[in-house]
Amino acid sequence: MPELGVNIDHIATVRQARKTYEPDPVWAAALAELGGADVITVHLREDRRHIQDRDLRLLRETVTVKLNLELACVGEILDIACQTKPHQATLVPERREEVTTEGGLDVVKHRPEVQQAVRKLQDAGVFVSLFLDPDDDQIEAAAQMEADAVELHTGSYANAQGADQQQELQKLIRAGEKIRQLNMQLHAGHGLTVRNVQPVARIADMHELNIGHSIIARALMIGMERAVREMKERISV
């Protein structure tokens, strides 16, 4: 069964809408753990639109499961990651104007800076994952950089329907096979919900699924622990 990573960024999004102290993502992380989360995931963006430095510091001190920090290949954020030492760092693309991450990191185009970031994080003792589209060239470049894991961007699968969704699933399956052949850990995430997650969870040797918006949206209606527990049950294959 894959590990479930719960992204709590949008708890902080609600807080930052009023620039106040609640809801606190640190509390949300504790509730997610009670619901069965195996990983707590946060994205420390350059513009600090949701997660703040204080959140990351307190989460590192209080989270009892794996802490996964998503970040761009930016000097300041990389320095914070190396100082904080989360269990895992996932390098992602980042644009100020985007609402959410829109695709995988282009490690072929940005090889020098990604390679430097991977080495810096690994030298600090951090396990490094790269958030990539299911593309052979990108996966091969990740292996050449000696990344520890690849998280496949599942957005195209999540947005497709019918036969198109099955085609996108096959792309993920083939990419997963290549990642395993190249001796990297297989992760996946983006746009996954209780309705579409099971086929992805069943991909051979899927190690970790990172899911945020869907869980937080359901938590508004049914509570954090129950929303996490529901997703945990769905990926138990």
Buried (B, 14 or more C-beta within 10 A) or exposed (E): EBBBBBBBBBBBBBBBEEEEEEBBBBBBBBBBBEBBBBBBBBBBBEEEBBBBEEBBBBBBEBBEBBBBBBBBBBEEBBEBBBEBBBBBBBBBBBEEEEEEBEBBBBBBEBEEBBBBBBEBBBEBEBBBBBBBBBBEEBBBBBBEBEBBBBBBBBBBBBEBEEEEBEEBBEBBBBBBBBBBEBEBBBBBBBBBBBEBBEBBBEBEEBBBBBBBBBBBEBBEEEEBBBBBBBBBEBBEE
